[in-house]
Structures are given as C-alpha cells and as structure tokens.
Amino acid sequence: MSTDDRQSKPQPRAWFESLDDSQERYGLDEVVYTGQRGGLLQVVHDMGELAKTSAEEWKALFDSRAHRNQWPYGSGVWGKKEWVLPDIDNENVVSMYEGHTNLFWAERYGREIGIEDLWLKLCGNSHTGSFKDLGMTVLVSQVKQMISKGVSIPAVACASTGDTSAALAAYAAAAGIPAVVFLPRGKISLAQLIQPVANGAVVFALDTDFDGCMDIVRQVAEKDGVYLANSMNSLRIEGQKTVGLEIAQQLDWSMPDWLIIPGGNLGNVSALAKGLDMLLELGLISKRPRICVGQAEAANPLYLAYQRDFEVFEPISARTTVASAIQIGNPVSYAKAVDALRRYDGVVEQATESEIMEECARADRTGLFNCPHTGVALVALRKLQERGLVKNSEQVVVISTAHGLKFVDSKLAYHSMKLEGIVSEHPNPLIELPADYQAVRDSMLREIETRFVD
Ligand SMILES: *Cc1c(COP(=O)(O)O)cnc(C)c1O
C-alpha cells in the first residue's frame, strides 16, 4: 500500500494480530485465520481511541442502548459495537437481537448448596438456544461486509458439536449466504440437528468425531475458499466476549468473586477473559474475578494439562459424554485459554457422567432446567466449594451455555432410569395409571407425602 493510499483511507480501529511476538497484522476483511507461524490470530482494538471516552461515558452509552430498538444497538452484542467490530457498516450487520440474556439469582439452589449469592447467566435464552449466537452475529456480519466489498466467498462453513452449526445456519440464512456444516454422525441431539436442516444449510453427517469434522472443514477452507466459522476464527471471540460485558452491566458494573464456565474447544473462556480485559483496561470495573473452567472427565485435556501447571499439553481422544457440546479432545483455543486462566487466577475442574446428571437433576428440582454443560459447571462449583476455594459467602456467577430444551434425551433417560451406567438418585419417572379416581388419589397423596413433607 502506498503512503497516499494509507492517508486516503481511515485507519482501522480493529484488526487481526498474531498472538506470538511477530505482531503480524491483517485487516478484518482479509480471509486469514492463523499467523505465519501457524498460531491463532486475535482481534486487537485501538485501545487509545477507546480510552478517549471515559468509563462513565461508556457505561451511560451501553445502558442507554440496552433493550432499545435503534438498529442494530438493541442487540446485546451490537450495543457494544465500538468494542466489538467498530468499522462495520450498520447495514451489513446480521442480528437477531441476541444477547441481553437473563442473569438471575438462583436463590433456592444456592441456599441448598450453601452459597447464597449464586447467579446463573442463561446464555441459552437466545435465538438458536446457545451462546454461539453471540459470536455468529459478528462473524456473519463481517462476511456480509466482505461480500458487499467484492470479496469472493462461496459459502461459510463449520465443524460443530451441534450448537455452532445451529447458529451459523440461522445467521447465514438471515443474511442469504450459503452455509455448510459438518457434524459427527449420531453424536448430536435431535434438537440441534434439526436447526441447520430447517434453516437450509448443507448438512453433512460424517463418520467421525468433532475433531475429525474440524480436520475436514480446515481442508475445505484452505483448498476451496469457503469461509471458516469455527472459533479458530477470532471474529467469533469478539461477539462472545460480550458475555463478560453483560455480566458486569447486569451487576451494575461490578464483578462477582467467581465466574464458572464449561469448556470444550475453549473459545468461550478465552472470550470471557478478553471481555474482562477490556473492562479492566478501560476502567469500567476494578475487581478481577477468578475463573473456573469445568470439563467433562470424558473430554478433559485442559484439566489434565492444568494438573501439570500447563507445562505439557496432550490432545486426547474424547470419549462419549452427555455434555456432547464439549466432547472435544484437541481444543483449538488451548493456548488462549491458558493465557486467560493465568490472568484470572484460574482453576480447572472435571465432572463424571454421573456427577453431571445428578447435579443437573438436583438443580432442576429448584426450578432450573440445566443443559449437561451447565451441569458440568455446577459440579465444578461444588468441587471448588469442597476444596475451600469458593467460600460460602462469595458471589458466584455460573455461565449456562445452552437451553436445557436442546438436551432433553439424556434428561428423559435419567428420569426414566434408563441412562446407561448411571443410577439416577433423583429420578422422576412418569406415573402411569388407568383413569380411575381412587387409584389416582392414593398415588397422589403418597407422592405429595413422600416428596414434600420432611
Ligand atoms: C460450544 C459450547 C460449549 C463450549 O464452548 P467452547 O468455546 O468450545 O469451550 C459449552 N456449552 C455449550 C452448550 C456449547 O454449545
């Protein structure tokens, strides 16, 4: 680029930069996912520019936009547009007003486990039922902007454990952009499967696991020019980081003592930390919370690395888990996640299949409706509490990543005591009776007596 060109164009306020010390930079409208040395990129913002606005002004601006309808700022993601994707034209934003999911006090569950200041951030209360919408609105909007500028992108593609493909299919369909998804055959829930099918994506069910699908999508991205929508594309992280911004905003610009989040490919914990970094740097919060990542024992490469102080990382072959969205043995964002955990005095916990189902069931009995991944986070919380790391007086926010209705198969099997290898300590099987008053009455009184009277 000549000096003249540079002067005639406004300077970008955000760009891709390599994570290593080479500090290579790329424009956000370039099709690039990794640096010269093969490491992931991250989106870097012109923090000097953002710091020209004071913390109080940012808070006031963000608060004034929340839940309003001025396009596209009513979205939880786009209400923070300057921090997310500052240079995009509003007409290219593809949004379904994602974000602003509820953060609520889990009063009864918290009281039962002895942590009274316990909150749940229900990211699954979103268009496609998981937090993946937060990242996908950003990625698909950027693709729309690139296409409008003449970049040739035949389709957007992802490998998925279910929720990423649902989000990609929905946002691509809303934008009229072709989507291709690669799913591990038989390893995702019916609710997740029907979403990309209904939204008209090209859906491949491959005889492999998530990591095998990831390998295919990398090849079609590299060789056939389709745009890669997995979280190794750091645009998604920019949208997902708003979960941290929202939690701060919903707690009146404060931070809890602990944030607990389930992790698979580890993009989301990296995103959470990146949001907190910006809040701290720009002075909207001053307290640094601790972060805990929960993994399923069946898919625990981060947990194993944590046991060795992150000195060695070995990918594993993930075994089957009810927490199917985190059944990942070779997480793409491992390095970013380790950095994030180091900055936030992080810990990693793991949960067995039976622990996951029992904790979901126990929590559901208090009115929650947890997906298994949220169950993993709840088990992690219980273990931190047992180890004395989380004190009963501390404030804890558990990040619930998907809507429980996407994962009913394992819940149903649990309550009908048909989940292989699991005893079901809190089952609630259906009571099947003839329509006979006396029989119904006897059964009803017996059930009320045993369940609700101590
Ligand atoms: C994707 C997903 C996760 C894991 O997020 P990562 O960024 O892969 O760590 C957890 N829970 C649900 C429901 C998901 O869809």
The ligand as an SDF file (V2000), in Angstrom:
LIG
                    3D

 15 15  0  0  0  0  0  0  0  0999 V2000
  -19.8310  -24.6450   22.3330 C   0  0  0  0  0  0  0  0  0  0  0  0
  -20.4000  -24.9800   23.6460 C   0  0  0  0  0  0  0  0  0  0  0  0
  -19.6160  -25.0730   24.8030 C   0  0  0  0  0  0  0  0  0  0  0  0
  -18.1260  -24.9660   24.7900 C   0  0  0  0  0  0  0  0  0  0  0  0
  -17.6090  -23.7540   24.3510 O   0  0  0  0  0  0  0  0  0  0  0  0
  -16.0740  -23.7340   23.8470 P   0  0  0  0  0  0  0  0  0  0  0  0
  -15.8690  -22.3910   23.3190 O   0  0  0  0  0  0  0  0  0  0  0  0
  -15.9950  -24.7970   22.7880 O   0  0  0  0  0  0  0  0  0  0  0  0
  -15.2430  -24.0860   25.0150 O   0  0  0  0  0  0  0  0  0  0  0  0
  -20.2270  -25.3150   26.0100 C   0  0  0  0  0  0  0  0  0  0  0  0
  -21.5530  -25.4870   26.0880 N   0  0  0  0  0  0  0  0  0  0  0  0
  -22.3380  -25.4320   25.0040 C   0  0  0  0  0  0  0  0  0  0  0  0
  -23.7800  -25.6540   25.1680 C   0  0  0  0  0  0  0  0  0  0  0  0
  -21.7980  -25.1640   23.7500 C   0  0  0  0  0  0  0  0  0  0  0  0
  -22.5860  -25.1160   22.6790 O   0  0  0  0  0  0  0  0  0  0  0  0
  1  2  1  0
  2  3  1  0
  2 14  2  0
  3  4  1  0
  3 10  2  0
  4  5  1  0
  5  6  1  0
  6  7  2  0
  6  8  1  0
  6  9  1  0
 10 11  1  0
 11 12  2  0
 12 13  1  0
 12 14  1  0
 14 15  1  0
M  END
$$$$
